[in-house]
Amino acid sequence: MIKAAMVWAAVAVLAGCGANQGLMSPNDFFAKAVMEKESGNDAAALKYFSKVTELDALGGRAAEAHFEQGLIYQKQGKKEEALRRFELALNLKPAFDKVLKTRGELYFKDQDYFGALQDWNRVLELSPKDVEATYQRARIKHAQGNYSLAMDDINKAIEFDPKLGKAYALRADIRGKLGQKAPVIEDLNRAIVLDSALFAAYQLRGFLLAAAGDFQKAIQDFDHALHLDPRSGPVHVERAKARFTLKDYTGAVADLDDALQTLPTSAQSEVYYI
């Protein structure tokens, strides 16, 4: 009798658990999915986000769940599946700016500038003074070689946020491309004051200082740049040139060895070879 009672009690508990799961709302499953994601359990997180999309197929939670799934797939390197999830999220919520921004960055990394520009333009339609969107659009136009249009956007980004260090670094490069040499160093100095972790600012300032014959200061900037990104082949090459000029032949050879390890091919290293 006691054993039978225990069995029936266990069955009742299990039935109760099943009933509780059946009563879970999309918000409950979403919270569970977020907890699993934060714990690093991607498989469980994807499963619970899928439950959200099943129970709230046309709702706001479903859009958020598709987006979160896309982020997981992006982290796993499954780009096509990530893009599919982002598209599902936008179908449900066309003004979902977080998705537009994330997809815009993904397109830019893949050099799909048309797709990236569409997404960032949409963000700016929703929020005309969005600083990041304005900066990213300048970045895209810079990558496309549309330097005058890029300058218009980067000036707006700086107007919206005068403390955005990376905007000054990008403007410096745009100015250089447009032949506006005088203000370039000034922009780079400002960028580094605002953000001391800007690899591009140290790299570009080092290049300019070396071109001007100030090799000691150039090496200091290359040192900073390589501290931030030790595998930058072009910086190793330029530091090697500066060291060679200052007759630091051992340092120059060491940099060229590092460059040969980091540049995609030895042929590219030969282009820079002293």
C-alpha positions as CSV (number, residue, x, y, z in Angstrom):
1,M,0.0,0.0,0.0
2,I,2.8,2.4,0.9
3,K,4.7,1.7,-2.3
4,A,1.6,2.2,-4.3
5,A,0.9,5.5,-2.6
6,M,4.4,6.7,-3.4
7,V,4.0,5.7,-7.1
8,W,0.8,7.6,-7.4
9,A,2.3,10.6,-5.6
10,A,5.2,10.6,-8.1
11,V,2.8,10.4,-11.0
12,A,0.8,13.3,-9.6
13,V,4.0,15.4,-9.3
14,L,5.0,14.7,-12.9
15,A,1.5,15.5,-14.1
16,G,1.6,18.7,-12.2
17,C,4.9,19.6,-13.8
18,G,3.6,18.9,-17.3
19,A,0.5,21.0,-16.5
20,N,2.7,23.9,-15.3
21,Q,4.8,23.8,-18.5
22,G,1.6,23.8,-20.5
23,L,0.5,26.9,-18.7
24,M,3.8,28.8,-19.3
25,S,3.3,32.0,-21.3
26,P,5.5,33.2,-24.2
27,N,7.1,35.6,-21.6
28,D,7.9,32.7,-19.3
29,F,9.6,30.8,-22.2
30,F,11.4,33.9,-23.2
31,A,12.8,34.5,-19.7
32,K,13.8,30.8,-19.6
33,A,15.6,31.1,-22.9
34,V,17.4,34.3,-21.9
35,M,18.6,32.5,-18.7
36,E,19.9,29.5,-20.7
37,K,21.6,31.9,-23.2
38,E,23.4,33.8,-20.4
39,S,24.5,30.4,-19.0
40,G,26.1,29.5,-22.4
41,N,23.5,26.8,-23.1
42,D,22.8,27.8,-26.7
43,A,20.9,24.6,-27.6
44,A,18.4,25.0,-24.7
45,A,18.1,28.7,-25.4
46,L,17.2,28.0,-29.1
47,K,14.6,25.5,-28.0
48,Y,12.9,27.9,-25.6
49,F,13.0,30.8,-28.1
50,S,11.3,28.4,-30.6
51,K,8.5,27.8,-28.0
52,V,8.0,31.6,-27.9
53,T,7.7,31.8,-31.7
54,E,5.2,28.9,-31.6
55,L,3.0,30.4,-28.9
56,D,3.2,34.0,-30.0
57,A,3.7,33.5,-33.8
58,L,2.6,37.1,-34.7
59,G,3.5,39.0,-31.6
60,G,6.3,41.2,-30.4
61,R,7.8,38.5,-28.3
62,A,8.2,36.3,-31.4
63,A,10.1,39.1,-33.1
64,E,12.4,39.3,-30.2
65,A,12.8,35.6,-30.0
66,H,13.8,35.4,-33.7
67,F,16.3,38.2,-33.2
68,E,17.9,36.4,-30.2
69,Q,18.1,33.1,-32.2
70,G,19.8,35.1,-35.0
71,L,22.4,36.4,-32.5
72,I,23.1,32.8,-31.4
73,Y,23.5,31.6,-34.9
74,Q,25.7,34.6,-35.7
75,K,27.9,33.8,-32.8
76,Q,28.1,30.2,-34.0
77,G,29.2,31.4,-37.5
78,K,26.0,30.3,-39.2
79,K,25.5,33.5,-41.1
80,E,22.7,32.4,-43.4
81,E,20.6,31.1,-40.6
82,A,21.3,34.2,-38.6
83,L,20.1,36.4,-41.6
84,R,17.0,34.3,-41.9
85,R,16.1,34.8,-38.3
86,F,16.7,38.6,-38.6
87,E,14.4,38.7,-41.6
88,L,11.7,36.8,-39.7
89,A,12.1,39.3,-36.9
90,L,11.7,42.3,-39.2
91,N,8.7,40.7,-41.0
92,L,6.9,40.8,-37.6
93,K,8.4,44.2,-36.5
94,P,9.6,46.3,-39.4
95,A,10.8,49.1,-37.1
96,F,13.0,46.8,-35.0
97,D,16.1,49.0,-34.9
98,K,18.3,46.5,-33.0
99,V,17.8,44.0,-35.8
100,L,18.5,46.6,-38.5
101,K,21.7,47.7,-36.8
102,T,22.9,44.1,-36.2
103,R,22.2,43.1,-39.8
104,G,23.8,46.3,-41.1
105,E,27.0,45.5,-39.3
106,L,26.9,41.9,-40.6
107,Y,26.4,43.1,-44.1
108,F,29.3,45.6,-43.8
109,K,31.7,42.9,-42.6
110,D,30.8,40.8,-45.7
111,Q,31.4,43.9,-47.8
112,D,27.7,43.9,-48.8
113,Y,27.6,47.7,-48.8
114,F,24.3,48.0,-50.6
115,G,22.6,45.8,-48.0
116,A,24.3,47.6,-45.1
117,L,23.4,51.0,-46.5
118,Q,19.7,50.0,-46.8
119,D,19.6,48.9,-43.1
120,W,21.3,52.0,-41.8
121,N,19.2,54.3,-43.9
122,R,16.1,52.6,-42.4
123,V,17.4,53.2,-38.9
124,L,17.9,56.9,-39.8
125,E,14.3,57.1,-41.2
126,L,13.2,55.9,-37.8
127,S,15.6,58.1,-35.8
128,P,17.2,60.9,-37.9
129,K,19.7,61.8,-35.3
130,D,20.9,58.3,-34.4
131,V,24.7,58.8,-33.9
132,E,25.7,55.2,-34.6
133,A,23.7,55.0,-37.8
134,T,25.1,58.3,-39.1
135,Y,28.7,57.1,-38.3
136,Q,28.1,53.7,-39.9
137,R,26.7,55.3,-43.1
138,A,29.8,57.5,-43.3
139,R,31.9,54.3,-42.9
140,I,30.0,52.6,-45.7
141,K,30.4,55.6,-48.1
142,H,34.1,55.8,-47.1
143,A,34.5,52.1,-48.0
144,Q,32.8,52.7,-51.3
145,G,35.1,55.6,-52.1
146,N,32.4,58.3,-51.9
147,Y,34.5,60.5,-49.7
148,S,32.6,63.8,-50.1
149,L,29.3,62.0,-49.0
150,A,31.2,60.3,-46.3
151,M,32.4,63.6,-45.0
152,D,28.9,65.0,-44.8
153,D,27.8,62.1,-42.6
154,I,30.8,62.0,-40.4
155,N,30.5,65.8,-39.7
156,K,26.9,65.1,-38.7
157,A,27.9,62.3,-36.4
158,I,30.4,64.5,-34.7
159,E,27.8,67.3,-34.4
160,F,25.4,64.8,-32.7
161,D,28.1,63.4,-30.4
162,P,31.3,65.6,-30.1
163,K,32.9,62.9,-27.9
164,L,32.7,60.0,-30.3
165,G,36.4,59.3,-30.7
166,K,36.1,56.8,-33.6
167,A,34.3,59.5,-35.7
168,Y,37.3,61.8,-35.5
169,A,39.6,58.9,-36.6
170,L,37.3,58.2,-39.6
171,R,37.1,61.9,-40.5
172,A,40.9,62.0,-40.4
173,D,41.1,59.3,-43.0
174,I,38.4,60.8,-45.1
175,R,40.3,64.2,-45.0
176,G,43.4,62.5,-46.1
177,K,41.6,60.9,-49.0
178,L,40.2,64.3,-50.0
179,G,43.7,65.9,-49.8
180,Q,42.9,67.9,-46.7
181,K,46.2,67.2,-45.0
182,A,46.4,70.0,-42.4
183,P,43.5,68.9,-40.1
184,V,44.3,65.2,-40.2
185,I,46.7,65.0,-37.3
186,E,44.5,67.3,-35.3
187,D,41.5,64.9,-35.7
188,L,43.7,61.9,-34.8
189,N,45.0,63.6,-31.7
190,R,41.4,64.3,-30.7
191,A,40.3,60.7,-31.4
192,I,43.1,59.3,-29.2
193,V,42.3,61.7,-26.3
194,L,38.7,60.6,-26.4
195,D,39.4,56.9,-26.9
196,S,42.8,55.6,-26.1
197,A,41.9,52.1,-27.5
198,L,41.5,53.2,-31.1
199,F,43.8,51.1,-33.2
200,A,43.0,52.9,-36.4
201,A,44.0,56.3,-34.9
202,Y,47.4,55.1,-33.7
203,Q,48.0,53.3,-37.0
204,L,47.2,56.2,-39.2
205,R,49.0,58.8,-37.1
206,G,52.0,56.5,-37.1
207,F,51.9,56.3,-40.9
208,L,51.7,60.1,-41.2
209,L,54.5,60.7,-38.7
210,A,56.8,58.3,-40.4
211,A,56.0,59.9,-43.8
212,A,56.9,63.3,-42.2
213,G,60.3,61.8,-41.0
214,D,59.4,61.8,-37.3
215,F,60.3,58.1,-36.9
216,Q,60.6,58.1,-33.0
217,K,57.1,59.3,-32.5
218,A,55.9,57.1,-35.3
219,I,57.3,54.0,-33.6
220,Q,55.6,55.0,-30.3
221,D,52.2,55.1,-32.2
222,F,53.0,51.7,-33.9
223,D,53.8,50.3,-30.4
224,H,50.4,51.4,-29.2
225,A,48.7,50.0,-32.3
226,L,50.4,46.6,-32.0
227,H,49.5,46.5,-28.3
228,L,45.9,46.7,-29.4
229,D,46.3,44.3,-32.3
230,P,49.6,42.3,-32.3
231,R,48.7,40.6,-35.6
232,S,48.6,43.7,-37.8
233,G,51.0,42.9,-40.6
234,P,51.1,46.4,-42.2
235,V,51.9,48.0,-38.8
236,H,54.8,45.6,-38.3
237,V,56.1,46.4,-41.7
238,E,55.9,50.2,-41.2
239,R,57.5,49.9,-37.8
240,A,60.3,47.8,-39.4
241,K,60.9,50.6,-41.9
242,A,61.1,53.2,-39.2
243,R,63.4,51.0,-37.1
244,F,65.6,50.4,-40.2
245,T,65.9,54.1,-40.8
246,L,67.0,54.6,-37.2
247,K,69.5,51.8,-37.7
248,D,67.7,49.4,-35.3
249,Y,68.3,46.5,-37.6
250,T,67.5,43.8,-35.1
251,G,64.1,45.3,-34.4
252,A,63.4,45.8,-38.1
253,V,64.1,42.1,-38.8
254,A,62.0,41.0,-35.9
255,D,59.1,43.1,-37.2
256,L,59.5,41.7,-40.7
257,D,59.4,38.2,-39.4
258,D,56.2,39.0,-37.5
259,A,54.8,40.6,-40.7
260,L,55.5,37.4,-42.7
261,Q,53.5,35.5,-40.1
262,T,50.5,37.8,-40.1
263,L,50.1,39.0,-43.7
264,P,48.0,36.7,-45.8
265,T,50.9,35.7,-48.1
266,S,54.6,36.2,-48.3
267,A,54.0,38.0,-51.7
268,Q,52.2,40.8,-49.9
269,S,55.0,41.1,-47.4
270,E,57.5,41.6,-50.3
271,V,55.5,44.7,-51.3
272,Y,56.5,46.2,-48.0
273,Y,60.0,44.8,-47.8
274,I,62.7,47.4,-47.1
